[in-house]
Amino acid sequence: MSEIVQTNSEAGTDSAAGVILAKTPNREKVLQVVVPILALTLGIIGWHLAVTINGIPRYILPGPVDVWNALWTDSATLWPALLVTVRITFMALAIALIGGVGLAIMLVQSRILELALFPYAVILQVTPMIAIAPLLLIYAPDTQTALLICAFIVAFFPILSNMAQGLKSVDHNLLNLFELYGASGWQTLIYLKIPSAMPYFMAGLRIAGGLSLIAAVVAEFAAGSAGQGAGLAFRLLESQYRLNLPRLFVALLMLCGTGIAIFGLTSFVSWLALHRWHESAIRREN
């Protein structure tokens, strides 16, 4: 009888532990959402209290209410400027994807091309963009083209280097297996090297997405282009010159939100590509 009671108690303990383990992931998901929102709310409240209690003028530090009002009153100016910056960012990222992946494949397939071209790609990467932008503004046919080239140069190298490293990091046993079965060079590339390089490529994509936005903003600062086609960076400078701090804060928050959205989008693309087979994206129970 005592053995039956002991067995039942152990079964009850196991079931309780299973319930706790089942609830733990859901609790972790809730905390991942609630804690950042709570921290943000407390930060905004503290910001508002600091401005209100100390009587800080809005031209020195605007409060959250001033920023919120500026978001609505200046939306007709700021949202089109944001669209200009986002368009340049995504166009540069798309060109960098095509060029980076294509050049990486060529460099891996040909040692001579790698020795000839890769050092110059490194030179473009390590040269400060703020130094290149004035030259591009001189030689490019228009300002928008110069901004696009600047953003492309910065986004290009992470994709090139990560893709090339991924293509070179294929398991040599699998390479020997393909060679044993008489696979051609292009078959090995398409069916083995490129799938194996996908985790490296996705890491480069996440990096390049943020860098393309940064480069677009820096290039806009250097260009100082005004008018109807001005990007959000110019609106930042304009707000600074006019001491319109609420608008400046709104433009800054828009850029931060855009960067977060780009990172989230590239992370989602990476998850779609890898979650069914790669260890970095597969969810494990332990």
N, C-alpha and C positions, 0 to 999 in steps of 0.2 A: 504493500500500500504506500509506504514511504517512497519507494522508487518511482511509483506512478506520479505522486505529488511532486517529487523532484523533477521528473521529466516534464510535467506540465508547467512548472515554474520556469524551467529552462526554455521551453517553447515560448512562454509568454515574454520572457526577457528578450529572446531573439526577435520576436515580432515587434516588440517595442523599439528595439534598436533599428529594425528595418524601417519603421515609421519615421524615426528621427532622421535616418539617413536619407529617406525619400523627401523629407521636408527641408533638409539642409540646402540643396541646390536652389529651391524656390525662395528660401529665406535669403540666400546670397544674392539672387537676382533682384529681390526687392531692395536690399541694402545698396546695391550698386546704383539704383535709381534714386532712392530716397535720400541717401547721405549727400550726394553732390547737390541735389536740389535744396536740401536744408542748409548746406553750407553757403550756397549762393544767396538764399533768402536772408540768412543772418548777415552776410557781407553787405547786401543792399541796405538792410535796416541800419547797420553800423555806419555805412556811408552817409545815409540820410541824417542820422542823429549827429554825426560829426559836423556836417555842413550847417545844420540848423542851430545846434547849440553854440557853435563858435562864430556864427554869423559870417561865414566865408562868402565873399561876393562870387557871383556866378561867372565873372570873367577870370577868376582864379581857379575855382573848383566848383563846377555846377553840381547840383544835387540830382538824385535819380529822377525826380519829377521834371526838372528842367531838361534832362536828356530825353525823357519820354515825350515831352511836348515838342522838342526839336525833331524827333523821329517823324512826327506827323506833319509839322509845319514845313519841314524841309524835304519831305519825301519826293516831291516833284523834281528836286535837283539831285538828291543823293541816289535814288534807285536807278535812274538811267546811267549815272556815272558808275555804279556798281556793275551794271550789265556790260559796260564797256570793258572794265577790268576782268570780269569773268570770261567774256568772249576771248580776249587776248590770252588769258591763262589756259583755257581749254584748247584753243587752236595751237598754242605752243606745245602743250602736252601731247596732243595728237600727232603733231609733226615729229616731236621727240620720240614718241613710241615707234613710229614707222622707221625713222632714221636710225635710232639706237638699236632696235632689234635687227634691222637689215645689215647695218655695219658690223654688229657683233657676230652675226653668222658668217659674214665674209672674212672677218679677222680670224675666226676660229678655223675656217676652212683653208686659209692661206697664211702661212707663217710670214711670208714676205710682206703681205699687206699689213699684218699686225705690227711688224717692225717699222714699217714706213708711216703708218697713220696714227697708231695709238699714242705715241708721244705728243702729237699735236692736239689730240683730244684732251690730254692731261694739261697741256699749256692753256687751252681755253677754259678749263675748269678752275685752275688755280689763279687765273688773272681776275682781279676784282671787276665785277660788272659795272661798278660806278666809273671805272676807268675806260671801259669799252663803249659805254653808252654815248658819250659825246662824238666819237668817231662814227658810230652807226647813224647818229642823227645827221651827220654831214653827208654820208654816202648813200643812205637809204632814200628811196624815192619819196617817201612821206613818213610822218611821225608814227603812224600806226604800224607800218612795216618795221620800223626801227624797234618799237616796243616788242613786237612779235619775235624778232630775231634775238633780242636780249633774253626774253623769257625762254625761248627755245634752247639757247646755249646753256643756260643754267640747268634746265630739265634734262638735257640730252645725256650728259655724262653719267649720272646714276643709273640710267637704263642701260647704257652701253656697257659700263663696267660690271654691273650685276648680271646682265644677260651673258656676257662673255665668260664671267667666272662660273656661271651655272652650266654653260655648255662644256666647260673644261672639267667640271667636277663629276662627270658621269662615272659610275662604278666600272672599273676596268674589266671586271669579270663579265659584265653584260656586254661590253664592247667586244670582248673575245668571243662571246656567244654569237653575237651578230656576225662577226667575221667568220666564225666556224660554219654558219649556215649560208655564207656567201652573199650577205646583204651588201648592197651598193652604198656608196658614201651618202647619197641623198636619202636612201631608206633609213640608214642609221641616224641621220640628222632628224628626219621627220618623226620616226617612231621611237627613238630612244633619247637623243640629246635634248631636243626641245621639250618633251614632257619632263625630263629630269631637271631642266633648268627653270621650270615654272616657279618654284618657291623663291629662287633668287630674283627672277623677273618681277614677281609680285612685290617683293621687298623694295626693289628699285622703283616700282611704280608708285608706292606709297611715299617714298622720299621725293620723287620727281614732282608729284602732285603739289606738295607744299612748296617746294622750291620754285616751281613755275609761277605761283601766285606771288611769292616774295620778289622774284625777278621782275615781274610785271609792275609791281608797285615801285620798286627801286628805279626802274627805267622811266616810269612816269614822273618820279621825283626829278630825275636828271633832265627829262625833256621839258617839264614844266608846261605841257601843252594845255592851252585853255580853250574855251569855246564849247560848242555843242557836243563835240566828241571827246571831251575830257574825261579821264577816268577818276576813280575815287581818290587816288593819291593826290591829284591836283586839288580836289575839294578839301582834303586835309590841310594842304598848304594854304589854300584860300581862307579856311576857317582860322588858321593860326595867325595869318596876317591881319585879319579883321577882329581878332580876339573873340571870336564866336566859339567859345569853348563847348557849349552844348552840342553844336553841330560837329565839332571835331571829335567829341566822344562818340557820337552816333556813327560817324564814318569809321572810327577805329573799331567799334563793336561790330559793324558790318563786315569789316575785313577779317576780324577774328572768327565771326560766324561762318564766313565763306571758307576760311582755312579749315575749320572743324568739319564743315560739310564735305569738302574735298577729301579730307582724310577718312571720313566715314564712308564715302562712296568708294574710294580705292580699297579700303579694308573689306567692304562688302564684296567687291569684285574678286579680291583675293580669296575670300571665304568660298564664294561660288566655285572658283576654279580648283580649290584644294581640299574642301571639307570631306569629300568622298574617299580620298585615298592617301593624303599626306599626313604624316604624324603631327605636324605643327597645327593642323586644323581639325583633326579628329578628336571628338570628345570621349574621354576615357572615364571609367568609373573609379579608377584609382590612379 
